[in-house]
Every structure is written in structure tokens, then in C-alpha cells.
């Protein structure tokens, strides 16, 4: 990827901030002392799922930005697999708060691994 336009730079910067926010939400939701039935907890769950949707939407633009970087394109595609797996285990249903065990043992580690892989391609373009 050659020099970024201001718009592309801002896209990558905001995308990275969104990645970090989802990780923070998962940290919050996996806290042992968290009251899973509290309204604020439910809102964090819903907001994190909405953010995951926004990450997926941003991938349309990222595919264009990284069109010549096959490794980055593969990592972007892996996000779809992650989302499919989350849907299969029922963690995007509107009425279910994710069980902490599933969050701690699968969702959070899988997301963090993927996030680190995509940030490997993003951070060099936004770090100063």
C-alpha cells in the first residue's frame, strides 16, 4: 500500500480504535465480579455485537486498501469465519447474554488472536 490519503488514514485509525473498544468490552464482560443480569452489562453485550458488525462493514474498504497484500486479505477473511462460529454457538441472539465461560475460553481469545493479526497490517500505517 502506497501513501495513504487523509481519508484512508482516518479510516484505519478509527478501525483500530474500534478493534480496541471491542477488546475492552470483552475484558469487561469476562470480569469475574460482573453482574451478568445488570442492564448496563446487557447494553455492553449489544454494543459489542454492533461494533463487530461495524468491523465487518469496514472490511469492504479494507479489502480495497490492502488489495495487493494477500496476507492482510486472508486475515480480513478470517474475521468472517470468526463471526460465523460465534453465530453457530448462539452468541449473537438478542435474548442471550454470553456465558462468561464461553467468552473467556473461546470468544475473547479468538478475537484477540485475530485482532493482533490484523493490527500487524494496520499499525505500521497509523503509528507515528
C-alpha positions as CSV (number, residue, x, y, z in Angstrom):
1,X,0.0,0.0,0.0
2,X,1.5,3.3,-1.1
3,X,1.0,6.6,0.8
4,X,-2.4,6.9,2.4
5,X,-4.9,9.7,1.8
6,X,-6.2,11.5,4.8
7,X,-9.5,9.7,4.5
8,X,-7.7,6.3,4.4
9,X,-5.5,7.2,7.3
10,X,-8.6,8.2,9.4
11,X,-10.4,5.0,8.4
12,X,-7.5,2.9,9.6
13,X,-7.2,4.9,12.8
14,X,-10.9,4.7,13.6
15,X,-11.0,1.0,12.7
16,X,-8.1,0.3,15.1
17,X,-9.9,2.2,17.8
18,X,-13.0,0.1,17.2
19,X,-10.9,-3.1,17.5
20,X,-9.5,-1.9,20.8
21,X,-13.0,-1.0,22.1
22,X,-14.4,-4.5,21.4
23,X,-11.5,-6.0,23.2
24,X,-12.2,-3.7,26.2
25,X,-15.9,-4.7,26.1
26,X,-14.8,-8.4,26.2
27,X,-12.5,-7.7,29.1
28,X,-15.4,-6.0,30.9
29,X,-17.8,-8.8,30.2
30,X,-15.4,-11.5,31.3
31,X,-14.8,-9.9,34.7
32,X,-15.5,-12.5,37.5
33,X,-17.3,-9.9,39.6
34,X,-19.6,-8.7,36.9
35,X,-23.4,-9.0,37.4
36,X,-24.4,-10.6,34.1
37,X,-28.1,-9.6,34.6
38,X,-27.5,-5.9,35.1
39,X,-28.9,-3.6,32.4
40,X,-25.5,-2.0,31.7
41,X,-24.0,-5.4,31.1
42,X,-26.7,-6.2,28.6
43,X,-26.0,-2.9,26.9
44,X,-22.3,-3.6,26.6
45,X,-23.1,-7.0,25.1
46,X,-25.4,-5.4,22.5
47,X,-23.0,-2.6,21.8
48,X,-20.1,-5.1,21.3
49,X,-22.2,-7.0,18.8
50,X,-23.0,-3.8,16.9
51,X,-19.3,-2.9,16.9
52,X,-18.4,-6.3,15.5
53,X,-20.9,-5.6,12.7
54,X,-19.2,-2.2,12.1
55,X,-15.8,-4.0,11.9
56,X,-17.3,-6.4,9.2
57,X,-18.7,-3.4,7.3
58,X,-15.3,-1.7,7.3
59,X,-13.8,-4.7,5.7
60,X,-15.3,-3.7,2.4
61,X,-12.9,-0.6,2.4
62,X,-10.0,-2.6,3.9
63,X,-10.1,-5.1,1.1
64,X,-9.6,-2.2,-1.3
65,X,-6.8,-0.7,0.7
66,X,-5.0,-4.0,1.1
67,X,-5.8,-5.3,-2.4
68,X,-2.1,-6.2,-3.1
69,X,-1.4,-7.7,0.4
70,X,-2.6,-11.3,0.2
71,X,-1.7,-11.9,3.9
72,X,-3.8,-9.0,5.1
73,X,-6.7,-10.1,2.8
74,X,-6.6,-13.6,4.4
75,X,-6.7,-12.1,7.9
76,X,-9.7,-10.0,6.9
77,X,-11.4,-13.1,5.5
78,X,-10.8,-14.9,8.8
79,X,-13.0,-12.4,10.6
80,X,-16.0,-13.7,8.7
81,X,-15.1,-17.2,9.9
82,X,-14.9,-16.0,13.5
83,X,-18.3,-14.3,13.2
84,X,-19.8,-17.4,11.7
85,X,-18.5,-19.5,14.6
86,X,-19.9,-17.0,17.1
87,X,-23.3,-17.2,15.4
88,X,-23.2,-21.0,15.4
89,X,-22.6,-21.1,19.2
90,X,-25.5,-18.7,19.7
91,X,-23.8,-15.6,20.9
92,X,-25.5,-13.2,18.6
93,X,-29.0,-14.0,19.7
94,X,-30.8,-11.0,21.1
95,X,-32.0,-12.7,24.2
96,X,-28.8,-14.3,25.5
97,X,-26.1,-12.7,27.4
98,X,-22.9,-14.7,26.6
99,X,-21.9,-17.0,29.3
100,X,-18.7,-15.9,30.9
101,X,-17.1,-19.3,30.3
102,X,-17.7,-19.2,26.6
103,X,-16.5,-15.6,26.5
104,X,-13.3,-16.3,28.5
105,X,-12.4,-19.6,26.8
106,X,-13.3,-19.0,23.2
107,X,-14.7,-15.7,22.1
108,X,-12.2,-13.4,23.8
109,X,-9.1,-15.4,22.9
110,X,-10.2,-16.0,19.3
111,X,-11.0,-12.3,18.9
112,X,-7.7,-11.2,20.5
113,X,-5.7,-13.5,18.2
114,X,-7.4,-12.2,15.1
115,X,-7.1,-8.6,16.3
116,X,-3.4,-8.9,16.8
117,X,-3.1,-10.4,13.3
118,X,-5.0,-7.6,11.6
119,X,-3.2,-4.9,13.6
120,X,0.1,-6.3,12.3
121,X,-1.0,-4.9,8.9
122,X,-2.7,-1.7,10.2
123,X,-0.4,-0.3,12.9
124,X,2.5,0.4,10.6
125,X,0.3,2.8,8.6
126,X,-1.1,4.8,11.6
127,X,1.8,4.7,14.1
128,X,3.8,7.9,14.3
